[in-house]
Each structure stands twice: as C-alpha cells, then as structure tokens.
Amino acid sequence: MVVNILNELINLGLSKYEALAYAGLLSVNGPLSAYEIAKNSQIPSSKIYEVMAKLEERSIVQPVETGSTKKYLPLESSEFIANHRLKTESSLNRLSKELLQLKRERRSSVIFNLSEYDVLIDKASRMINSAEKEILLSAWSPEFESLVALLGKAEKRKVKVAVIHFGETSLKSGQIYMHPIADTIYSEKGGRGLVVVCDSSEAMMGTVYSDGSVDGGVSENSGFVTLAEDYIKHDIYIMKIITRYDDELKRRFGENYAMLRDIFSDREA
C-alpha cells in the first residue's frame, strides 16, 4: 500500500524523497523536525533540508516554529488532492486550447490529398454534416445523389445551400443551378468534378475520372478555400446570366456556348 502511495505521488510530480517525506508526515500525529522526518522516512540527512524547502515552497508542508527547532505539518491529503486536481484541470484546459490552435495553424497550411472515391464522398459528407452557416456545392449526378439527403438535413438546421449541378436531375436541395454544357466540361476535364465549400472555412476539390480513379484535395488554407468558393460563385453568376439571356447567347456564341470557353480568342458566331 505504501509503495502504491509513493508511486502515485511520484506520478503527480514529487521526487522520491519528497514523496517519502510527505507520506511520512501524514502517517504520524504532530509536527516533526527535518531530522525526525529523515530518520523516519529513510531520507539521507544530507538531502532532507533541500527536500523540505521544496515541499514548503509548493505549500505541501507548513513550517511550525516550536522553540528553537523548525518543525513541519503536512497539507491534509484531501487538500493536496483538491489543489492538484485544480492545477491539473487548469493546465489541461490551457493546453487543450493551445493544442487546438496548433492544429488549426497546421491544418491551415496543408492540403491533404484524396485519392479514393469512398474517402472523397466520406469527407464531403462529414463537411456537410458539420456545416453551420452555408454550403456551396458543385457536383454531377452520382456524387449529388450521394449527398442530397445530407444537404436536406443541413437545410433543416437552417444552413444555406447553393448547388451547381452538371447534367439533369429531378432531385432538389437548396438553390440549385443546372449547368447547360456538361458534355463540354466533361470532355475538357476528362471526368466529373466535385467541389464542396463549408462556412468559408474548409474546401474540398476533386475529379472523378472515367476509369474510376480520383484526384483531389481538402484544406482549411484560406487561399485554397477562396479559390474553391470563387469557382462555385462564378459558375452561379454565369448560370443566372444564361437563364435570363439564353437566346441571345446562343445567337451570338453558338448552341453550346463553346466559343465562350475559348479564352484565347474573343470570337462570336
């Protein structure tokens, strides 16, 4: 039992001799001198005054003047435990905040690669589930169908949702904009794009290729998030213009607006 007590006191930060001195004082009635503590606890006399000074400094023992001899009383065990618990909890609370800040600083400077389809969808799902204010999504039917139920739940949490959808779909979630030239986009990129931005704080961008392979990344880096957010917002601006001026755009740029996407020339039909 004594060995267990000493081991636990040492685990709490006391040295071996400090633990022996404190446990020894608790086991007797009345104050003891440094000499008596050393004798009863088998602490070398050459070390006892240094040990007692450290215990006194940490308020684990209280000095008592009795004549010409300085004696010590121990801090009650309940007080010792309460004080140590308070200090430990305060230290852990501070450490938790500081470690969280370190994590944020680390995450904000890193782009994590995504190379598996299930991982891509799982990450998008977790982002949507944790969104608190707004979700921007750019997706094709297979990925949109995997996420639409979660988007509906987000809307019930009063999260604003805006979606750019490539191709036709009968499913609805949030404010949805249909992209009219999905075939052109697919041929340019060689696959289906998936972009998710949540609360302007985290973004995921990925491409699902025709052979099933995936290439993407996710980050809290502000530059990466802004790039993804502006990409979706720009597409939404374009969709709003197209729905209002569709006939004029077809007349001037062709049926599928292909000429509009030729950034190295400014031709019209």
Residue pairs with C-beta under 8 A, 6 or more apart in sequence:
2 23
5 19
5 23
6 16
6 19
6 20
6 23
9 18
9 19
9 22
9 23
10 16
10 19
12 84
14 22
14 60
15 51
15 54
17 43
17 44
17 47
17 48
17 51
18 51
18 54
18 55
18 60
20 41
20 42
20 43
21 37
21 41
21 43
21 48
21 51
21 52
21 55
21 61
22 55
22 60
22 61
22 74
22 80
23 41
24 32
24 37
24 40
24 41
25 32
25 37
25 61
25 72
25 73
25 74
26 74
26 77
28 40
31 64
31 66
31 71
31 72
31 73
32 40
32 71
32 72
33 69
33 70
33 71
33 72
34 48
34 49
34 52
34 70
34 72
35 45
35 48
36 71
37 43
37 48
37 52
37 72
38 44
38 45
38 47
38 48
43 51
52 61
52 72
55 61
55 72
56 62
56 63
56 72
59 75
59 83
60 74
60 75
60 80
61 72
61 73
61 74
61 75
62 72
62 73
62 74
62 75
63 70
63 71
63 72
64 70
64 71
64 72
64 73
65 71
75 83
104 220
107 219
107 220
108 219
108 220
108 221
108 222
109 221
110 219
110 221
111 217
111 218
111 219
111 221
111 224
112 217
112 218
112 219
113 216
113 217
114 120
114 123
114 204
114 206
114 214
114 215
114 216
114 217
114 218
115 213
115 214
115 215
115 216
116 214
117 208
117 212
117 214
119 214
120 194
120 204
120 206
120 208
120 214
120 216
121 143
121 146
121 147
123 204
123 218
124 143
124 147
124 194
124 196
124 204
125 146
125 147
125 150
127 135
127 196
127 198
127 202
127 204
127 218
128 135
128 147
128 150
128 151
128 154
128 196
128 198
129 150
129 153
129 154
130 198
131 154
131 159
131 198
131 199
132 157
132 159
132 199
133 159
133 160
133 199
134 159
134 160
134 161
134 162
134 198
134 199
134 200
135 151
135 154
135 159
135 160
135 161
135 162
135 174
135 196
135 197
135 198
136 162
136 195
136 196
136 197
136 198
136 228
136 229
136 232
136 233
137 144
137 147
137 151
137 161
137 162
137 163
137 164
137 174
137 195
137 196
137 197
137 232
138 163
138 164
138 166
138 193
138 194
138 195
138 196
138 231
138 232
138 235
139 147
139 163
139 164
139 165
139 166
139 192
139 193
139 194
139 195
140 165
140 166
140 167
140 182
140 192
140 193
140 194
140 208
141 165
141 166
141 167
141 168
141 169
142 192
142 208
143 192
143 194
143 208
144 163
144 165
144 169
144 171
145 169
145 171
148 171
148 173
151 161
151 163
151 173
151 174
152 173
154 161
155 161
155 173
155 174
160 174
161 173
161 174
161 175
162 174
162 175
162 176
162 177
162 232
162 236
163 173
163 174
163 175
163 176
163 177
164 177
164 179
164 232
164 235
164 236
164 239
165 176
165 177
165 178
165 179
166 179
166 182
166 185
166 186
166 192
166 193
167 178
167 179
167 182
168 178
169 176
169 178
177 235
177 236
177 239
177 240
178 239
179 185
179 235
179 239
180 242
180 256
180 257
181 256
181 257
181 258
181 261
183 256
184 256
184 257
184 258
184 261
185 193
186 192
188 261
189 207
190 207
190 209
190 210
191 207
191 208
191 209
191 210
192 207
192 208
193 205
193 206
193 207
193 208
194 204
194 205
194 206
194 207
194 208
194 216
195 203
195 204
195 205
195 206
195 228
195 231
195 232
196 203
196 204
196 228
197 203
197 204
197 225
197 228
197 229
197 232
200 225
200 229
201 220
201 225
202 218
202 219
202 220
202 225
203 218
203 219
203 224
203 225
203 227
203 228
203 229
204 216
204 217
204 218
204 228
205 216
205 217
205 218
205 224
205 228
205 231
206 214
206 215
206 216
206 217
207 214
207 215
207 216
208 214
209 215
217 224
219 225
241 249
242 249
242 257
249 257
249 260
250 257
251 269
252 268
252 269
253 259
253 260
253 268
253 269
254 269
259 265
259 267
259 268
259 269
